[in-house]
Amino acid sequence: MATKNPRVWFKSISLENVRSFGTKQTIYFTEDGTETGKAAQWNVILGDNGTGKTTVLKGLCLLEMGVNVSPHWYSRGGMDAKIAIVKSDGRNIYGDQIRLVVYTTRDGQYSETKNDGPIVEKGENCHETPFLSAYGASRRISTRGITEERLGRVANLFDDGVPLVNAEELLILADYSDLKQGDESKNRYSLIAGMLNKLLAHEITGIEITTSPIMRFGPPRVLFHTHYGKVWLHELSLGYKTLIAWMVDFAKGLLDRYPDSTDPLAEPAVCLVDEIDLHLHPKFQRTIIKFLTETFPNTQFIVTAHSPLIVQSAEDANIVVLRREGNETVVDSNRTDVHNWRIDQILSSDLFGGISGRSHEVEEKIRRRRTLLRKNELIASEKTELATLEQELGNLPVSESREALKALDIINQSLISQS
């Protein structure tokens, strides 16, 4: 969707001596994963726990927080650290526009900004830095009033205790504005209610503003109509509350950032989400990227994930893989293209370290069975063992039946004999 405001998206980040990163590593947030590529809307960062996925997100937040961030959270073993960020306006007219370099030395922290060209043409409504929001793995709905001061749009990523916007109060405000204005099209907050109705359409049939039957004269509350009855916001499942918490917070931020826009959710922004698959049922993991792309068409998403379902649904995303080599984290630039792959194939690919789709116990039984089948002769105890394995493995899916495994063993034996 077109917007008069230029998109300011991230193109890369380089980290050197930053927590798990030792020698300089560069991550490109581009469609083809290269320095010269076009900035990608979706970027999914994968890697084992402790490889620095969250560190990358926090590094990007330095553009927002600058020297106010304590250097102690990222300096590696007291060594001089360096983080370099490249952003672009998305027009590909001036190339890479601004580089922000943040240094941390033993004596303190300082930063410098190098301008390679004008980020955008100057104007009254020009934003030279991206509208940046960041959400950590512990994201919860606030009970504070929405008029209270926001503690920085990236603070939740650094502090698990920082709550997000009060979603319930905002929905009540949307309902009140409808009644006052008599025209929902003029009520900007109704966009958020509509977003939630669309997001939870298969599970929630409606949202109602009412008062508690116990507290007849108390403040209004939000009721969600579900297939099993009406429930309060705090009674929803953790997965729903996690989604509502950060999405409502992000949408409210766009409304505040672009007060004159007729479609603020379609305005340019950058959103960082740590563990986007957190607490989500697999069916939501399959659809979350499509929903966010349609709802926020000009937002660049940089997220971390542990789920192959997220990778499978991110058809046009730039996939970034972090690996541990020795005592350092490196960026794997030789990743496998897994478009159109099945979930089990993605899980067993190098993106997730070749994890088997079967349990360790089943894998051991299959390996033992193949070992026995390759023997020319079996003793009595081995025949009994093989019969037991055949019976136990007979309940595998058709593609992994005893016949299929035996055929695979014959092929393997043939290849071995020919080599």
C-alpha positions in Angstrom: 0.0 0.0 0.0 1.4 3.4 -1.0 2.3 6.0 1.6 3.8 9.4 1.3 6.2 8.7 4.1 9.5 7.0 3.0 10.4 3.6 4.4 13.5 3.6 6.5 14.5 0.0 6.9 17.6 -1.8 8.1 19.9 -3.2 5.6 22.7 -4.7 7.7 24.3 -4.9 11.1 27.9 -5.8 11.9 29.0 -7.0 15.3 32.5 -7.4 16.6 33.5 -8.5 20.1 29.8 -8.2 21.1 28.8 -10.9 23.6 28.9 -14.3 21.7 30.2 -12.6 18.6 34.0 -12.4 18.4 35.5 -11.6 15.0 33.4 -9.3 12.9 30.2 -10.8 11.6 27.7 -9.0 9.2 24.1 -9.9 8.8 22.3 -8.5 5.8 18.6 -7.8 6.0 18.1 -8.0 2.3 16.0 -10.1 0.0 18.9 -12.1 -1.3 21.0 -11.9 1.9 23.8 -9.8 0.1 25.2 -6.3 0.7 23.7 -5.0 -2.6 20.3 -6.5 -2.3 17.0 -4.7 -1.6 15.9 -4.4 2.0 13.7 -7.4 2.9 10.4 -6.9 4.7 10.7 -10.2 6.5 13.9 -11.4 8.2 13.9 -14.5 10.4 16.9 -15.2 12.6 17.5 -18.9 13.6 20.1 -20.4 15.9 20.6 -22.5 19.0 20.1 -20.9 22.4 23.0 -18.7 23.3 24.1 -18.0 19.7 23.2 -14.3 19.9 19.8 -14.0 18.2 18.5 -11.5 20.9 21.9 -9.7 20.8 21.3 -8.9 17.2 17.9 -7.4 18.0 19.4 -5.4 20.9 22.2 -4.1 18.7 19.6 -2.7 16.2 18.0 -0.9 19.0 21.1 1.3 19.5 19.7 3.3 16.6 16.9 4.2 19.0 18.6 4.3 22.3 22.1 5.3 21.3 24.6 6.0 24.1 21.9 5.7 26.8 22.4 1.9 26.6 24.9 0.6 29.1 27.9 -1.0 27.3 28.1 -3.9 29.8 25.3 -5.9 28.2 27.2 -6.5 25.0 30.9 -6.1 25.6 32.7 -9.4 25.1 35.2 -10.1 27.9 36.1 -6.5 28.4 37.4 -6.2 24.9 36.7 -3.2 22.6 33.3 -3.8 20.9 31.9 -2.4 17.8 28.4 -2.4 16.3 27.7 -0.9 12.8 24.2 -0.5 11.4 23.2 0.4 7.8 19.8 1.6 7.0 18.1 2.7 3.7 15.0 4.6 2.7 13.9 1.8 0.4 14.0 4.0 -2.8 17.4 2.7 -4.0 18.2 6.2 -5.1 21.1 6.9 -2.8 22.1 3.4 -1.9 23.1 2.8 1.7 22.1 6.0 3.4 23.3 6.2 7.0 25.8 4.2 9.0 25.7 4.3 12.7 28.8 2.9 14.4 28.8 2.4 18.2 32.1 1.6 19.9 32.6 0.4 23.4 36.1 0.7 24.8 37.6 0.0 28.2 37.3 3.7 28.9 33.6 4.0 27.9 31.2 4.2 25.0 30.9 6.6 22.1 29.2 6.6 18.7 29.5 8.3 15.4 27.2 8.6 12.4 28.5 8.6 8.8 26.2 10.1 6.2 26.7 8.6 2.7 23.9 10.7 1.2 20.6 12.3 2.2 18.4 9.7 3.8 15.3 11.4 2.4 14.4 14.8 1.1 13.8 17.1 4.0 10.3 18.0 4.7 7.9 19.0 7.5 6.8 15.4 8.1 10.1 13.7 7.4 11.4 10.9 9.7 15.1 10.3 9.3 15.1 7.3 11.7 12.8 4.4 11.4 9.8 4.1 13.7 11.2 1.2 15.7 9.5 -1.0 18.2 11.0 -4.1 19.9 9.5 -6.8 22.0 11.3 -9.3 24.2 10.3 -12.9 24.9 8.5 -11.9 28.1 5.7 -9.6 26.8 2.6 -8.9 28.8 -0.3 -6.6 28.8 0.0 -3.6 31.0 -2.6 -2.6 33.7 -1.4 1.0 33.5 -3.4 3.7 31.8 -2.6 4.3 28.2 -2.1 8.0 29.0 0.8 7.1 31.3 4.3 7.7 29.9 5.6 4.9 27.6 9.0 3.7 28.8 10.6 3.7 25.3 9.4 1.6 22.4 12.3 -0.8 22.7 12.6 -1.1 26.5 10.6 -4.4 26.7 13.4 -6.1 24.8 16.0 -5.1 27.4 13.8 -5.4 30.5 11.3 -8.3 31.0 9.5 -6.2 33.6 8.5 -3.4 31.2 4.8 -3.9 30.4 3.2 -3.0 27.1 0.2 -0.8 26.4 -3.1 -1.5 28.3 -5.0 -3.3 25.5 -8.2 -3.4 27.5 -8.4 0.3 28.1 -7.6 1.0 24.5 -10.5 -1.2 23.3 -12.8 0.5 25.7 -11.6 3.9 24.3 -12.3 2.7 20.8 -15.9 1.7 21.8 -16.4 5.1 23.5 -15.1 7.0 20.4 -17.6 5.1 18.2 -20.5 6.2 20.4 -19.2 9.8 20.6 -18.4 10.3 16.9 -21.2 8.1 15.5 -18.8 7.3 12.6 -16.5 4.3 13.0 -14.5 5.4 9.9 -13.3 8.4 11.9 -12.3 6.4 14.9 -8.7 5.5 14.6 -8.8 3.2 17.6 -11.4 1.0 15.9 -8.6 -0.1 13.6 -7.1 -2.0 16.5 -10.4 -3.6 17.4 -10.8 -4.6 13.8 -7.3 -6.0 13.7 -8.0 -8.2 16.7 -11.3 -9.4 15.3 -9.5 -10.5 12.1 -6.5 -12.1 13.9 -8.7 -14.2 16.2 -11.6 -14.7 13.8 -11.5 -18.5 14.0 -11.5 -18.5 17.8 -13.3 -15.4 18.9 -16.7 -14.4 17.5 -16.9 -11.0 19.0 -15.6 -8.4 21.4 -18.0 -6.7 23.9 -17.6 -3.8 26.2 -19.6 -4.4 29.4 -19.5 -4.0 33.2 -18.8 -6.8 35.6 -22.0 -8.4 37.1 -20.2 -8.4 40.5 -19.2 -4.7 40.2 -22.3 -3.2 38.6 -21.0 0.4 39.1 -17.4 -0.4 38.4 -15.4 0.5 35.3 -16.3 -1.1 31.9 -14.5 -4.3 31.0 -13.8 -6.1 27.7 -15.4 -9.5 27.1 -14.3 -11.9 24.4 -16.9 -14.2 22.9 -15.4 -17.6 22.4 -16.8 -21.0 21.4 -16.9 -22.0 25.1 -18.5 -18.8 26.4 -17.6 -15.2 27.3 -14.3 -14.6 29.0 -12.4 -11.5 30.3 -9.2 -10.5 28.6 -7.0 -11.8 31.4 -8.8 -15.2 31.1 -7.7 -15.8 27.5 -5.0 -18.3 26.9 -1.4 -17.2 27.2 -0.9 -17.5 23.5 -3.7 -15.1 22.7 -2.6 -12.6 25.4 1.0 -12.7 24.1 -0.2 -11.9 20.6 -2.6 -9.2 21.8 0.0 -7.6 24.0 2.6 -6.8 21.4 0.3 -6.3 18.4 -1.9 -3.8 20.2 1.2 -2.0 21.5 2.7 -1.8 18.1 -0.5 -0.6 16.4 -1.0 2.0 19.1 2.5 3.3 18.4 1.7 3.7 14.7 -1.4 5.7 15.5 0.6 8.0 17.7 3.5 8.3 15.2 1.3 9.1 12.2 -1.6 11.1 13.7 -2.7 12.6 10.3 -2.6 9.3 8.3 -5.8 7.8 7.0 -4.3 4.4 7.4 -1.7 4.5 10.1 -1.2 0.7 10.2 0.1 0.9 6.6 2.7 3.5 7.4 6.5 2.7 7.5 8.0 1.1 10.6 10.4 -1.5 11.8 9.3 -4.2 14.3 11.7 -6.5 16.2 10.1 -9.5 17.9 12.1 -12.0 20.0 10.7 -15.6 19.6 7.7 -14.7 17.5 6.5 -18.3 17.8 6.3 -18.1 21.6 3.2 -19.8 23.0 1.6 -20.0 19.6 -0.3 -23.1 18.4 1.1 -24.5 15.1 -1.9 -23.2 13.1 -1.1 -19.7 14.3 2.6 -20.2 13.5 1.5 -21.0 9.9 -0.5 -17.9 9.5 1.1 -15.2 11.6 3.5 -13.9 9.0 0.8 -13.6 6.3 -1.5 -11.8 8.8 1.2 -9.3 9.8 2.3 -8.7 6.2 -1.3 -7.8 5.3 -2.0 -5.7 8.4 1.3 -3.8 8.4 2.3 -3.8 4.7 5.1 -1.2 5.1 6.7 -2.6 8.3 10.0 -4.4 8.2 9.9 -7.3 10.6 13.1 -8.7 12.0 12.3 -11.7 14.3 13.9 -14.7 16.0 12.3 -18.1 16.0 12.7 -21.7 16.9 9.9 -23.2 14.9 10.2 -24.8 11.4 6.6 -23.7 10.8 7.7 -20.1 10.9 10.4 -20.8 8.3 7.9 -22.7 6.1 5.4 -19.9 6.2 8.0 -17.2 5.5 8.1 -17.9 1.8 9.8 -14.6 0.7 11.7 -14.0 4.0 15.4 -13.6 4.4 16.6 -16.4 6.6 19.6 -15.8 8.8 21.3 -18.7 10.6 23.7 -18.2 13.5 26.0 -21.0 14.5 28.5 -21.6 17.2 32.1 -22.3 16.1 34.4 -22.8 19.0 33.7 -20.0 21.5 32.3 -17.6 18.9 29.1 -17.1 16.9 29.3 -16.9 13.1 26.7 -16.1 10.4 26.1 -19.1 8.2 26.0 -17.7 4.6 25.7 -21.1 3.0 22.2 -21.9 4.1 19.9 -24.3 2.3 17.0 -23.1 0.3 14.0 -24.8 1.9 11.1 -23.3 -0.1 8.3 -25.9 -0.6 9.9 -28.3 1.9 7.8 -30.3 4.4 8.1 -29.5 8.1 10.1 -32.6 8.9 12.5 -31.8 6.0 13.0 -28.3 7.3 13.6 -29.5 10.8 16.2 -32.0 9.6 17.9 -29.5 7.3 21.0 -27.5 8.3 18.8 -24.6 9.3 18.1 -26.5 12.5 21.3 -28.5 12.8 19.9 -31.6 11.1 17.5 -32.5 13.9 15.7 -35.8 13.2 11.9 -35.8 13.0 11.9 -39.0 15.1 12.7 -39.5 18.7 16.2 -40.5 19.7 14.9 -43.9 20.8 13.3 -44.6 17.4 16.4 -43.5 15.6 18.5 -45.9 17.7 16.1 -48.8 16.8 16.3 -48.0 13.1 20.0 -47.9 13.1 20.2 -51.2 15.0 17.7 -52.8 12.6 19.8 -51.7 9.6 22.9 -53.1 11.2 21.3 -56.4 11.6 19.9 -56.5 8.1 23.3 -55.9 6.6 24.7 -59.0 8.3 24.9 -62.1 6.1 24.0 -64.4 8.9 22.3 -63.8 12.3 22.6 -65.8 15.4 19.5 -66.9 17.3 19.5 -63.9 19.7 19.9 -61.5 16.8 17.0 -63.0 14.9 14.9 -62.5 18.0 16.1 -58.9 18.4 15.3 -58.2 14.7 11.8 -59.7 15.0 11.2 -57.4 18.0 12.4 -54.4 16.1 10.3 -55.2 13.1 7.2 -55.4 15.3 8.0 -52.1 17.1 8.9 -50.2 13.9 5.9 -51.6 12.0 3.7 -48.7 13.4 5.7 -46.1 11.5 4.0 -44.0 8.8 3.6 -45.7 5.4 6.6 -43.8 4.0 8.7 -45.4 6.8 7.2 -48.8 6.8 9.3 -52.0 7.1 9.1 -52.5 3.3 10.3 -48.9 2.7 13.1 -49.3 5.1 14.1 -52.7 3.7 14.2 -51.2 0.2 16.4 -48.4 1.4 18.7 -50.9 3.0 18.9 -52.8 -0.3 19.8 -49.6 -2.1 22.4 -48.7 0.5 23.9 -52.2 0.3 24.0 -52.0 -3.5 25.8 -48.6 -3.3 28.3 -50.0 -0.7 29.1 -53.0 -2.9 29.6 -50.8 -5.9 32.0 -48.5 -4.2 
